[in-house]
């Protein structure tokens, strides 16, 4: 686990519910978020068009979606393989 908040500097939709992420420290990886897309906040992301509409929020240092959903950058960093 990281001690400082990781910063995402690049995020791309990588098909289905996967994202390819690059962090400021050079770490890169792909994360499959399908198992995380449940509950009121995340179920709308099961729509492929909504899921693909992610963007990086510089202030939050993580990715966000137009629905208001976001994920902790620490979670994304630790889950990237």
N, C-alpha and C positions, 0 to 999 in steps of 0.2 A: 504494500500500500504506500502511496506517496504522501509526503508530509506537507507539501505546498499544493495549492490549487493548480492543477494542470490547465493549460490554455490550449484550446483547439484552434489551429490556424487554417485548417482546410477540412471540409466535410463534403462528401459526395454520396449520392444514392448509388448503391452497388447492386441493385436488383432485389426483387422481393422486399424483405424487411431488413436488408443488410445496409450498413454504412461503412464507407472507407474513411477513416479519420487520420489526420496528421496533427500531432501536438507540437507545441513550440520547442520542446526539448529534442525533437527529431523522431520520437516514437511514432510509428504508423501501424495500422492494423485494421482489420475488418471485424465488425460486431454484428451479430444477428439479433435483432431486437424483437423478433416475433414472440418469444416467451414473455416479454415485458408488456405487450400490448393488450392489457386487460384493465378493467375498471373504467369509471366514468371519464377520466382525463385522457386515457390512452386508447380506448376502443375506437374513437374516430380515426386514429392513425392506421387502422386496418384497411381503410380506403387507400389503394395504391397511389392515387393522385395526391391525396393529402400527405401521405407519408413522404413522398418525393419532394414536397414543398418545404423541406427543412432549410434553415439558414443559421448562420453563426450569430449569436448575440454577444458582442464584444464586452458589454457591461457584465453579463452573467458568466462569461467565459465558457459558454457551452452552446449546444445546438437547441433551437426552438422551432416550433411549428406554428402555423397561423391559428391553430386551435387554442394556443396558449400552453400546450404541453412542452415540457422541457425535462432533461435528465441531468443529474449531477455530473459535472465533469470528472470527478473522482471515480464514479461508477464506470463511466465510459472508458477512462484511462485503464483501469484495472481489468476491464472486460475485453479490451482489444487484444486480438491474437493474430 
